[in-house]
Amino acid sequence: MKVLVTGGAGFIGSNFVIYMLNKYPSYQIINVDALTYAGNLENLTAVQDNPNYTFAKGDIADSAFVEGLFQDGIDVVVNFAAESHVDRSILDPQIFTKTNVLGTQVLLDAAKKHEVKKFVQVSTDEVYGSLGETGLFTETTPLAPNSPYSASKAGGDLIVRAYHETYGMNVNITRCSNNYGPYQFPEKLIPLMIANALNDKQLPVYGDGLNIRDWLYVEDHCSAIDLVMHDGVSGEVYNIGGNNERTNIQIVKTILEQLGKPESLITYVQDRLGHDRRYGIDAAKITNELGWKPKYHFESGIKATIAWYLDNKEWWQRIQSGAYQEYYNRQYASRLGN
Ligand SMILES: Cc1cn([C@H]2C[C@H](O)[C@@H](COP(=O)(O)OP(=O)(O)O[C@H]3O[C@H](CO)[C@@H](O)[C@H](O)[C@H]3O)O2)c(=O)[nH]c1=O
């Protein structure tokens, strides 16, 4: 089986590449990544010499490049490649549409032409918008994205759906809740708060800190995609969630407590524009129909994650010393009053 994984040098993608090579020693994994700021080949050091692993650098929105990838035959495409950070999408929205909508379509066109057996679109619960205090997102919740990021993911999803309806392509769309775990870029809530706390820097909590996210350990996300890739029913959407709803302030306090750092580092800052209040996933469909079961509860997942960031300080410190600093200042300087 030849699997084309796009975005395999990013956080979830690299965890998936490693997971698949370990679990299926006979599969060939072709990792395609544009190596933007969020992609890092160091994430894949453990598998770089594996004969079943190959890497190609390029952009999924580049048709000629993508066409070349399919020349030797591909059985399955798993599309992780995306611009994924909501705050960046508020600052610079256009690249989100290019990669997440056009990039998805370019991949679909090549997959259709080369009669790929399955196309898995890795998407997000953010396409459903925001929940009130009760209720959960199901696969039939209407799409109501609120940020340029989530709108671009919803756009990509709709094109995937259309290629199934129009051309009969065998597709699945997965929609996950907030992931966390090893190799997450330190611009997202959990790794940013761990890194700032370890550096005794302020922890910028948006608004009142009471927005709720439903946390999913990345390995559990990988096992869910593995199931969908093999057993997903053509044309179906599967929600994937950890059933671990927490307010942001609970997350931040947990991190501080586990690192033995003071709560005085918490700094409430100006809210994110259009900030979704609550996400919560109903994962009954993938659980009942495909037999998915997450291994991690939040308590074990956050321990493993903090331990990883403590063991891999060099990794995130190197990231933070580059262009990241410019982004951080742009995003936080006025919020933090610096
Ligand atoms: C970076 C940052 C975030 N936050 C808040 C905003 C959110 O309510 C919450 C989580 O923020 P983020 O880590 O940026 O994640 P969020 O916006 O929920 O989106 C994530 O989760 C989505 C799935 O729900 C994915 O589709 C996105 O790619 C991923 O980025 O923490 C803060 O309070 N302070 C911060 O500095």
Ligand as a Chemical Component Dictionary entry (heavy atoms), coordinates in Angstrom:
data_LIG
# 
_chem_comp.id                   LIG 
_chem_comp.type                 NON-POLYMER 
_chem_comp.pdbx_formal_charge   0 
_chem_comp.three_letter_code    LIG 
# 
loop_
_chem_comp_atom.comp_id 
_chem_comp_atom.atom_id 
_chem_comp_atom.alt_atom_id 
_chem_comp_atom.type_symbol 
_chem_comp_atom.charge 
_chem_comp_atom.model_Cartn_x 
_chem_comp_atom.model_Cartn_y 
_chem_comp_atom.model_Cartn_z 
_chem_comp_atom.pdbx_ordinal 
LIG C1  C1  C 0 -2.522  30.906 21.350 1  
LIG C2  C2  C 0 -3.478  31.288 22.437 2  
LIG C3  C3  C 0 -4.750  30.754 22.485 3  
LIG N1  N1  N 0 -5.611  31.095 23.463 4  
LIG C4  C4  C 0 -6.973  30.510 23.474 5  
LIG C5  C5  C 0 -7.733  30.639 22.173 6  
LIG C6  C6  C 0 -8.582  29.373 22.157 7  
LIG O1  O1  O 0 -9.782  29.588 22.895 8  
LIG C7  C7  C 0 -7.735  28.337 22.871 9  
LIG C8  C8  C 0 -6.961  27.427 21.956 10 
LIG O2  O2  O 0 -6.293  28.227 21.000 11 
LIG P1  P1  P 0 -5.416  27.576 19.845 12 
LIG O3  O3  O 0 -4.390  26.698 20.466 13 
LIG O4  O4  O 0 -4.949  28.676 18.973 14 
LIG O5  O5  O 0 -6.451  26.613 19.119 15 
LIG P2  P2  P 0 -7.903  26.878 18.444 16 
LIG O6  O6  O 0 -8.057  28.270 18.012 17 
LIG O7  O7  O 0 -8.937  26.313 19.347 18 
LIG O8  O8  O 0 -7.725  25.960 17.153 19 
LIG C9  C9  C 0 -7.062  24.680 17.204 20 
LIG O9  O9  O 0 -7.975  23.623 17.241 21 
LIG C10 C10 C 0 -8.727  23.400 16.067 22 
LIG C11 C11 C 0 -9.620  22.224 16.313 23 
LIG O10 O10 O 0 -10.636 22.608 17.193 24 
LIG C12 C12 C 0 -7.803  23.202 14.864 25 
LIG O11 O11 O 0 -8.576  23.120 13.712 26 
LIG C13 C13 C 0 -6.847  24.386 14.747 27 
LIG O12 O12 O 0 -5.948  24.161 13.687 28 
LIG C14 C14 C 0 -6.102  24.538 16.034 29 
LIG O13 O13 O 0 -5.253  25.661 15.956 30 
LIG O14 O14 O 0 -6.797  29.095 23.658 31 
LIG C15 C15 C 0 -5.239  31.991 24.486 32 
LIG O15 O15 O 0 -6.023  32.277 25.408 33 
LIG N2  N2  N 0 -3.990  32.518 24.442 34 
LIG C16 C16 C 0 -3.095  32.226 23.454 35 
LIG O16 O16 O 0 -1.968  32.790 23.470 36 
# 
loop_
_chem_comp_bond.comp_id 
_chem_comp_bond.atom_id_1 
_chem_comp_bond.atom_id_2 
_chem_comp_bond.value_order 
_chem_comp_bond.pdbx_ordinal 
LIG C1  C2  SING 1  
LIG C2  C3  DOUB 2  
LIG C2  C16 SING 3  
LIG C3  N1  SING 4  
LIG N1  C4  SING 5  
LIG N1  C15 SING 6  
LIG C4  C5  SING 7  
LIG C4  O14 SING 8  
LIG C5  C6  SING 9  
LIG C6  O1  SING 10 
LIG C6  C7  SING 11 
LIG C7  C8  SING 12 
LIG C7  O14 SING 13 
LIG C8  O2  SING 14 
LIG O2  P1  SING 15 
LIG P1  O3  DOUB 16 
LIG P1  O4  SING 17 
LIG P1  O5  SING 18 
LIG O5  P2  SING 19 
LIG P2  O6  DOUB 20 
LIG P2  O7  SING 21 
LIG P2  O8  SING 22 
LIG O8  C9  SING 23 
LIG C9  O9  SING 24 
LIG C9  C14 SING 25 
LIG O9  C10 SING 26 
LIG C10 C11 SING 27 
LIG C10 C12 SING 28 
LIG C11 O10 SING 29 
LIG C12 O11 SING 30 
LIG C12 C13 SING 31 
LIG C13 O12 SING 32 
LIG C13 C14 SING 33 
LIG C14 O13 SING 34 
LIG C15 O15 DOUB 35 
LIG C15 N2  SING 36 
LIG N2  C16 SING 37 
LIG C16 O16 DOUB 38 
# 
